[in-house]
Every structure is written in C-alpha cells, then in structure tokens.
Amino acid sequence: MRKKYVAGNWKMNLNLAEAKALVEGIKKGLPAGANIDVAVCPPFYMLVPLAEILSGSPIALGAQNCYFEPKGAFTGEVSAPMLKDAGCRTVIIGHSERRQYFGEAGDLLKKKVMAALANGLEVIYCIGETLEEREAGKTESVISRHLREVCGPDVSLDKVTIAYEPVWAIGTGKTATPAQAQEVHAYCRAEIAKLYNPTVAANVRIQYGGSVKPDNAKELMSQPDVDGALVGGASLKAADFLGIIQGALAAQA
C-alpha cells in the first residue's frame, strides 16, 4: 500500500517569525508515530533556520524550485546542491505558477528534475490543466504532455512524487470532486505504466492539489489513486494543515 504524503507549499508567504511558529505548531500537533509522510516547503531564505527546528523530526523540509546547474553565474537562482546543504529533503518542480509566470516547460523541467535527483533530493513534480484546457476537453492531452516532459527511461521515479494540480482549483476555492480527481489520477497512473511498466506505476505516489482543506481531505485521499495532497493556502495555518494530515490518516486507515 502506498503511504500517504501531505506536503505544504507556502509559496511567497509569511515572515521568519511566523514560519518558525508554524513549524513548531505542526511539530507539536503531529500525531506520534503517524504513518504518513509530511513536508513543508517555505521560501528559500527560511530553509536554514527551519532546518534547525525540524532536525530530528519526521517532517521533511522542501524547497519550491531549483536550478539545474550546480553553480555559476546564474543570478537569483538556487542550485540543488545548495538546497541539500541547507537541509532540504525534497523540492517542488514544475508548479503551475512556475509554468504560467516564468515560462517553465519541457527540457528545462527535465533538467531540474534530473539535477535534483542526482544530488540526492526527492522531487514533487507538478502537472495539471487550466480551466480553458479542461473545458476544451484537453485534460488528458495536457497530463500526458506534462508527464512526457520529464518521465522516461533516463529518469527513475523511485524518489519522484507526481502532484496533479488542476490549475482552475488552485487558490480559487474550487475543488475537483473526488470522482474527478480519481479519474485524472487513474489516467496519470495508466500513462506512467506506458512510459515505464505496471510495477513502477503501481508504486509511484500521486498527490492531489487544489483547494484541499480539512473538510474535504479524507474524501479526496480515500480515492484509490489519490496518495496525498500538495497543499497551498491551508498549509499556512497549523490547525488547517494538521486537519488535512488527520484526513490523510483517516483515509489510510
């Protein structure tokens, strides 16, 4: 059985004092021995101080992006070795906001994923369609394209989690119904089976992201192919994030 995985993407929010209070609250409220994986992904400048607070805890530290070169004249970028040095265990790559606002796609994303994996980081790789694409009946073609940008024989999925995030549900309050989420997750798993084999597809975890909240978390994560959640706004409050974790535990029970 695939272990549930709940990760919080804080995006460009909070100051350091607020961030420290948040991780302390999550640490305090996390059920002892909880059999799920949990990660928080704050802005870059918070990584080192939060790594100190999370040291020895089961909560993983993640980053929201990385560059594919290890070092050099790339002003404003942060490399995978730097993230590893800062205490990160994982990194989000291909988030819809990176695709939309910064034009990331294709070969660039594959280079980032490969660099992260080569430096011992786990990856949360994001895929998902816009409202226009969904209404035009293009959901499956978009999902397939996003998977093929990165997945293939030269990229192992052993340390990769796929995050399906319908762009129309991110921060909008709209959420895919459990049936809609399951349909796309099942399609995604079937595509991974084509790109690799059924065993890889059966083992890879696929998170759902898009207005996940404590009151819908259990139902979403009870779907057979929904293995967790990549949480945005609700990850900025300890009570909400812990509520989603409780939903994941209930779904896994």
Residue pairs with C-beta under 8 A, 6 or more apart in sequence:
1 252
2 203
2 205
2 227
3 35
3 36
3 37
3 205
3 227
3 252
4 36
4 37
4 221
4 227
4 228
4 248
4 249
4 251
4 252
5 36
5 37
5 38
5 39
5 161
5 205
5 207
5 227
5 228
6 36
6 37
6 38
6 39
6 207
6 228
6 229
6 231
6 241
6 244
6 245
6 248
7 38
7 39
7 40
7 41
7 60
7 62
7 90
7 92
7 124
7 161
7 163
7 207
7 228
7 229
7 230
7 231
7 235
8 39
8 40
8 41
8 231
8 232
8 235
8 236
8 241
9 41
9 64
9 92
9 95
9 209
9 230
9 231
9 232
9 235
10 19
10 40
10 41
10 42
10 43
10 64
10 235
10 236
11 43
11 64
11 97
11 232
12 43
13 43
13 236
14 22
14 42
14 43
14 46
14 236
16 45
16 46
16 49
19 42
19 46
19 49
19 50
20 49
20 50
20 53
22 40
22 236
22 237
22 238
23 40
23 50
23 53
23 54
23 59
24 53
25 238
25 239
25 242
26 38
26 40
26 59
26 238
26 241
26 242
27 53
27 54
27 57
27 59
28 238
29 238
29 239
29 242
30 38
30 57
30 58
30 59
30 242
30 245
31 245
31 246
31 249
34 58
34 245
34 249
35 249
35 252
36 228
36 245
36 248
36 249
36 252
37 60
37 228
38 58
38 59
38 60
38 245
39 59
39 60
39 61
39 62
39 89
39 90
39 124
40 50
40 54
40 59
40 60
40 61
40 62
40 235
41 61
41 62
41 63
41 64
41 90
41 91
41 92
42 50
42 61
42 64
43 64
44 63
44 64
44 78
47 61
47 63
47 83
47 86
47 87
47 88
48 86
48 87
50 61
50 87
51 61
51 86
51 87
51 88
52 87
54 60
54 61
54 87
55 87
60 89
60 90
60 122
61 86
61 87
61 88
61 89
61 90
62 88
62 89
62 90
62 91
62 92
62 122
62 124
63 78
63 83
63 86
63 88
63 90
63 91
63 92
64 91
64 92
64 95
65 78
65 91
65 92
65 93
65 95
65 98
65 112
66 78
66 79
66 80
66 82
66 83
66 91
66 93
66 112
66 115
66 116
66 121
67 74
67 77
67 78
67 79
67 80
67 112
67 115
68 80
68 108
68 111
68 112
68 114
68 115
69 77
69 79
69 115
70 79
70 80
70 81
70 115
70 119
71 79
71 81
79 115
80 91
80 115
80 116
80 118
80 119
80 121
81 119
83 91
83 116
83 119
83 121
84 119
84 120
84 121
88 121
89 121
89 122
90 121
90 122
90 123
90 124
91 116
91 121
91 122
91 123
91 124
92 123
92 124
92 126
92 163
92 230
93 109
93 112
93 113
93 116
93 123
93 124
93 125
93 126
94 104
94 109
94 112
94 113
94 125
94 126
94 127
94 146
94 149
94 150
95 126
95 165
96 126
96 128
96 165
96 167
96 170
97 170
98 104
99 105
100 167
105 149
106 149
107 149
109 125
109 149
109 150
110 149
110 150
110 155
113 123
113 125
113 150
113 155
113 160
114 154
114 155
116 122
116 123
117 123
117 155
117 156
117 159
117 160
121 159
122 159
122 160
122 161
123 159
123 160
123 161
124 160
124 161
124 162
124 163
124 207
124 230
125 150
125 160
125 161
125 162
125 163
126 163
126 165
126 209
126 230
127 142
127 143
127 146
127 147
127 162
127 163
127 164
127 165
127 188
128 142
128 143
128 146
128 164
128 165
128 166
128 167
128 170
128 209
128 210
129 138
129 139
129 142
129 143
129 166
129 167
129 168
130 167
130 168
131 167
131 168
133 139
133 142
134 166
134 168
139 184
140 184
140 187
143 164
143 184
143 187
143 188
143 191
144 191
147 162
147 188
147 191
147 192
147 195
148 195
151 157
151 192
151 195
151 196
152 195
153 196
157 192
157 196
157 200
157 203
157 204
160 204
161 204
161 205
161 206
161 207
161 227
161 228
162 188
162 192
162 204
162 205
162 206
162 207
163 206
163 207
163 208
163 209
163 230
164 181
164 184
164 185
164 188
164 206
164 207
164 208
164 209
165 208
165 209
165 210
165 230
166 176
166 180
166 184
166 210
168 174
168 210
169 175
169 176
169 209
169 210
169 211
170 209
170 210
170 211
170 232
171 211
171 232
171 233
172 211
173 211
174 210
174 211
175 210
175 211
175 212
175 213
175 216
175 220
176 184
176 208
176 210
178 219
178 220
178 222
178 223
178 226
179 223
181 208
181 220
181 223
181 226
182 223
182 224
182 225
182 226
185 206
185 208
185 223
185 225
185 226
186 224
186 225
188 206
188 225
189 201
189 202
189 204
189 206
189 225
190 201
192 200
192 201
192 204
193 200
193 201
205 227
205 228
206 225
206 226
206 227
207 226
207 227
207 228
207 229
207 230
208 220
208 221
208 226
208 228
208 229
208 230
209 229
209 230
209 231
209 232
211 232
211 233
212 220
212 229
212 230
212 231
212 232
212 234
212 244
213 234
213 240
213 243
213 244
214 234
214 240
214 243
214 244
214 246
214 247
215 243
216 247
217 229
217 243
217 244
217 246
217 247
217 248
217 251
218 246
218 247
218 248
218 250
218 251
219 251
220 226
220 229
220 247
220 251
221 227
221 228
221 229
221 247
221 248
221 251
221 252
222 251
228 248
229 244
229 248
231 241
231 244
234 240
234 241
234 243
234 244
235 241
235 244
